[in-house]
Amino acid sequence: MIRFDRSGMRAGFGRDLVLDLLERAFAAIDLKRVLSEALTREGDRLRVGGSEFDLSGRRVRTIALGKAAVPMAEAASERLGPASAGGIAVTRYGHGGSVSGFRVLEAGHPIPDENGLRAAEAIVGLADGIGRGDLVLCLLSGGGSALLAAPPEGVSLEDLAATTRLLLRSGAPIDEVNTVRRHLSTLQGGRLARRLCPATVATLVLSDVIGDALESVASGPTVPDPTGFDDAIGVLRRWRLWGRLPKTVRDHLARGAGGRLDDTPKPGDPVFRESVAEVIGNNAAFLDAVECSAREQGLRVLRIPEPFVGEARDVGREFGRRAADVAGGWTVRTLLVAGGETTVTVRGSGRGGRNQELALAAALVLDGVEGVCVAALATDGSDGVTEAAGGIVDGATIGLARRAGIDPGKAIADNDSHPVLAASGDLLFTGPTRTNVADVCVALIAPSSEALDDDPLPASDPELPHDHRGEQ
């Protein structure tokens, strides 16, 4: 079970309760349980999501890719039993493990590296041994875009890594980043499905992408890609990166846009005739679990229906303002809940991640406000290039940072949220969670008439409507 490391965290209103709710949500969407429900076998019949397959005379090869690859492979191996012919699981460093019958490989994330090249070569080797009548189970989760480093001919790993760094620092949303990645890969954007054809391919997806666009999760190696080379170039021009790219990357994309290279396979392509794909977990499922646990604890829940997107500091300021507004107008303890994925346009040289920057921005709004606690969490346990999973802040955060000699306003301008939250005792640590369903932000808010402690929660007010989903 996922637990937060509370040893270095300071005390304060609502903190333990917020972390309890998040821990319960992790347990409610336990990946092995979710996958075991989506993958069942009765004799020679295998159900994968809403599809059934006849296993008579054939066994199943599995490719697991992403931060959750190992627990997904473990669950698949257990469910398939003797029908499993093993496979390959590729995950980021520190997320590996041993899975019976599987070759487990670790590679670089978010910047592709040599081990990502080796992982791609291993998957190509597996795919080349697949033929008509074979069944391939593909298990995808977030992080797979970087882990499967398969640059096209003429583009070096170094040039792919340089392009990735530019994209990740630009502030471009992940859907657009992955549009470019798909067109700089020989396996993603449905190209792995093309290599596996005419085998049957069943894909189960743990989505870290808001809206669950299948082509964006791990850059969609086994699903159709609705975008083209022109779209990839458009992303790079929109974020003013085109002129800064390695020449080999510009040349490759220009040749593709000019029709001199085969594009990624599109919806309706025959390579997907024997393929199915289905989402088995996502950000909404995590938020549902948070909301359910909060109601069981007697909290009034306000769930923001729109996913939060855009610059982390802007989202943090807005979330802090919403929490402060709620604090002034409610008579019971309330949990404000939202999910999404922000971006950070890196302008400074500091250290942090999008959730830490979001939390710091909220803390600047809430400076001196009592009875409000805000947590911003990366559900994979890794926020940016730090070991923290995010931050948990309140009205005391900014004052504590200033007493430690840190200027929080200057820090956020320099993308340097990590030292601020470290000084205030507000960093969240989970270690690798082996799951990834984007980001979550919650605020616990006490009514002004309530003592600011963690005494047992008041019962829900029966006169209030039960569901305030989407109220602002």
N, C-alpha and C positions, 0 to 999 in steps of 0.2 A: 504493500500500500504506500502511496506517495505521502510523505510527511515533510512539512517545512522544518528547517533547522531554526529553532527558536532560541538557541543558546546565546547568540549575540544580539538579539533583538530587544529593544527597550520595552518597558511596559507602557500602556496607554489605553485610552478608551477604545473598546470594541475590537482590539487587535486579535485576541485569541478567538473570538467568535468568528470573525471574518476568515481567518485561516482554517478554522474547523469546517466552515461551509465549503471552502475551496477543496479541502482534503476529501470531504464527502462526495463532492462532484467528481473528483478523480476516480474514487472507488466506484461510483455509479456507472461510469463509462469505461470501466476496466477493459482494456483492449482484447485480452484473451477471451473474456466472456462475450464481448460483442462479436468478435470474429467467430467464436464457436457457435453462436446463434445463426450467423449468416452462412456457415459452412457445415452441412450435415450430410451424413452418409448412412444409407440403409441398404445393405447388401451391395448390389451393383449399381445402385442409383445414388448419384451425388448431387446435392442441391447447393448451388452457389448463388446466394441472394435469391432472386426470383426465378432462376433458371435451373433446369435439371439436365444431367448428363448421364449417359450410360457408360459405366466403367468396364463393361465386359471386354476382356481381352486387351485392356490398356491400363497403364498406370499414369499417375499425374506428376509432372515436373513443375516445380514452383520457383518463381523469381520474386523475391521480396526486396523492396527498394525504399529507403528513406530512414528517418530517425526512429520509426517504429518497426523497422524491418525484422528485428530479432524476435520480439514477442509475437508478431504476426506469423513469422515462420514457425515458431514453437506451437502456436495454436493450430496452424494448418497441419503440421506433422502429427499432432495428437488426433485431430479429427479424421485425417485421411487414413491413418493406420497403415496396413499393408499396401494400400493403394498408392502410397507416396513413393515416388522414385527419387526423393530428395530434390536438391536444387541449390540455389545461390541466394544469400542474403547480403545486401550491401547497406551499411549504415555509417554514421559519422564516428569519429574517434571517441572512445569512451562509452559508446552505446552498444558494443558488441557482446558476444557470449557464444556459448556452444549450443548448437541445435543438431540433434541426431539426423544424420543423412545430408546435412547442409554444409556447404562451404561458406563460412561467414567472413566477409571482408570489411575492413574499415577504411574510410577515405576522408579527404578534406572537405570541410564545409565552413563557411559558405563559398570559399574560393576553391575551385577544382585543383587537384594535385596529381602527382604521379600514380598514387594508389587508386585514384579515380579512373585513370587510364587503364590500370590493370583490371579493375572491376569491370569496366566496359568490355575489355578483351575476354574476360571470363564469361560474361553473359553472351557475347557473340559466339563463343565456343559452344555454349549450351544450346543456343538457338540453332546453330548449324547442324546439331545432331537431332533436331526435331523434324518430324515428317507428317505426312497426311495421316489423319486418324489419331494423332497424339493430342493430349489435352494439357495445356499449360495454364497454371494458376498464377496470375500476376497480382501481387499485393503491394499497393502503392501508399506512401505517406509523404508528408512534407519533408523537404531537404533533398529529395532525390534529384532535383535539377543540377545541383552541384556535385553530387556523389558519382554520377554517371558521366565521366569526362570523356566524351567521344567527339572531338573536333573534326570537322571535315578536312579533306585533303587540301593542303596548302595553308591551313591555319594551325599554328603550333599551340601546345598547351600554355605556353607563356602568354601568347596573344589572347587566348581564351580567358585566362586568369585576369589579364589586364582589363579586358572588356567587362568582365564580371565586376571588378572593383569599381570601375567607372559607373556602372549601372546601379550598384548598391549604394553608392555615395550620392547619387543624383537626386534622390527623392521620388523616383518613379515607382508607381504601385507594382506589386508583385505580378499581377496579370501582364503588365507591359514588359517587365523584366523577362518573364518567361516566354513572351512572344519572340524576343530576340534570341533567347537561349535555344528555343526549338529550331531556329534556323541556323544555328551554329553547332548542330549535333547530327551525328549519323544514326542515332538511336531514338532520340526523343521526337515529339510531334508525330507519333504514330509510326515512326520508322522501324521500331522494334517489331511492331505487329506485321509490317511488310516483310521483315526478315523471317518471322515465325510462320507466315502463310505458306501452305494451306492448313496448318494445324488449327485446332480450336483453342481460342484464348478467352479465359474468363478472368476479368479484372475486378478486384474489390479495393475500394479507395477509402482511406482515412483522410478526410479533406481538411487542409489547413488554409484553404482559400475561401474567402467570403463569397457566397453565391455558388460555390461548389462547381465551378467550371472545370470539367474533367481534364481538359487539355492543359490546365495550369498546374495541377497537382503533380509534382515531380516532372513537370513539363510534358506530361501525357505520352509516355513511350508506346502505349498500346491502344490509344484512342484517336479518333479523327482530330485534325487540326484545322479549325475554320480560318486561320490567318495565313498570310503569304509573306513572301520576301518584302513586298512593298510595305506591309504593316510593320515589319521589323525595322526597316529603314525609317519609317514615319516616327516610331518610338524614339529612335536615336536622334533624329533631327528635332523632335519636339522638346527633348531634354538637353539639346545643344551639346550632344556628345559626338556627332558624326565626324567632325574634324579632328577629334582627339583620339579616335580609334586607331589601332594598328592598321597599317595599309592592307595587310592580308585579310583582315576582317571586312574592311570596306569593299575590297575587290570581290570577295566571295558573295557578299550580299548583293552587290551590284550585278554580278553575273546571274544570280538567281532571279533578281527583279527583271532582268532583261530576257528571261526565258532560256538561258543557256545551261541551267541546272534544273534537275527534277525538284519540284517543291514537295513539301510534306503531304502525305495522303489526306484527302479531304473527306467530309461526310459523304457517304454513298460509295466510297471507293470499294472495289471488290475485296480488298485485303481484310475488310472488317465483316465480311459475310458470315464468318464463323466465330464472331467475337461478341461478347457481352461485357458490360461494365456497370458497376453500381456503387454508390456511396453508402458506407456502413457506419460512419461516424463523422461529426462535424462540430463546428462552433456552437450551433444552436442546441445540439444535444448536451453539451457541457453547461450552457446557460440554463437549459431546462432543469438539469440536476441541481444547480445552485439555487434556482428559484424554488424547487420542491423542498429542499432541505431548509431553506429560510422560512417557508410557510409552516413547516413542521415545528420550527422553533418559535412560532408566534409572531414572526416579523411581517409587516406589510411590505409588499414587493412592488417596486416600480421598474418595469423593464423597458428600456429604450428600444423600440422596434428596429430603428435604422442602424446598420452596422457603422461603427466609427471608422473613418478613413481620413487620410490627409496627414498633415504634419503633426507629429506627436505632441509638440508643445502647444499647438492650437487646440487639439483635442483635449489635452490635459486641462487647459484653462477653462474650456467650455464645461467639461465634466465637473471641475471644481465649483464653477458657478452654479450648475444645476444642483449639486449637493447642498450648497449654501442656501439656495432658494428653498429646497425641500425642508431644510432644518428650521426655517422660519415659519412654515405653514402646516405642520403635521402634529398630531397629538399622540402618535404611537411610534415606536422604533420602526425605522424604514430601511430597506435595502434597495439601493439604486443599482441596477445591473445592466451591463452593456458588453457587447463583443465586437470584434473586428480586427483590423490590422492597420496600424499607422505606418508612416514612412518618416525618415529623417533625412533632410538635405544636409549633408555634413559640410559645415562652413568653418568649424573650428578644429582644434587638435586634441580635444579632450577624450575621455573614456566614458562609455556608457552603452545604452541600448535604447530602443524606442520606448519600452515600457518604463524604464528608469527616467527617461526624459519626460514622458507623459506624467509620471508620478510627481516629479519635481515641479512641473508647470502647475499641477493641481495644488501642490503645497504652497506655491507662491500666492495663489488666489485665497487659500484657506488660512494664511498666516494669522495666528491669534484667535481663530474661530474654534470654539469648544464643541465637543459632541459630534464631530465628523471624522471618520476614518476612511481613507481611500487606498485601495490596493490595485495595482496594475501588474498583470501576470502574463508571461509567455508560457503557454501550456507545455512547451517542450522542455522547460527548465533552463533554457539558455537565452539570455537577452543580449543581443549584440555580440561583442567579442569579449564579454565578461563571463564569470562563473555564476553571476546572479541571475535569478529568474524574473526580476522586476523589483518593485518597491512598494512599501506600505507607509503612508504619510498621514499627518494630521496637522492641527494648528500649531503644534510645537516644533515641527520639523525645521522651519526656516530659522527660528530663534536659536535652536541648538547648533545649526550649521554656522551661524554668525558668531556664536560664542567660541566655536572652534577655529575662528579666523578665516572662514570661507565666505565669499560674496556669492550667494546663490544666483543672483541675477546675472552676474558676469559668467558664472559657471554654465548656466543654460545657454548663454550666447555662444559659448565655446564648445557646446556638445559635451560637457564634462559633468554629467549628472552623477556618475558613480561615486566620486569622492564626497560629494555633498551627502548622499544617502548613507554612505559608510560612516561619515562623521556624526550623523544624527541617529544612527542605529536603526535605519529604515530599509535596509536591503532585504530582499526575499531570496532564500536559497532552498532549492529542492534537490539538486543534483539532476542527472538525466532522468526524465520521467518516462522515456520510451513511448511517448505519444506526442501528438502535435495537432491541435485543432485551433490554431491561430491564438489570438490574445483575448484576455478577459479583464474587465475593469468593474470593480464593485465599490460602493460607498455605503458604510453603515452610519446611520444618522439618528441621533437621539432627539426626542422632542425637548424643547427648551425647559419644560417643567420637570424633566427627569434628572435625577442625580447621575453624574457622569462616572458610573462604575460598571462593572460587569456582573451585577446582581442578576438573579433569574429574570428572564424576560417577562414583560407584561403580556397577558392574553390579548389576542387580536380583538379590536373593537368590533362588536357584532353589528353596530349601526353603519359601519363603512362597507361599501361594496367589496365583495371578495377579490375581484380581479381589477387591478389598476394598470394592466399591461399597456404600455405606450403612453401613459399620462406624463406630462412634463411638469 
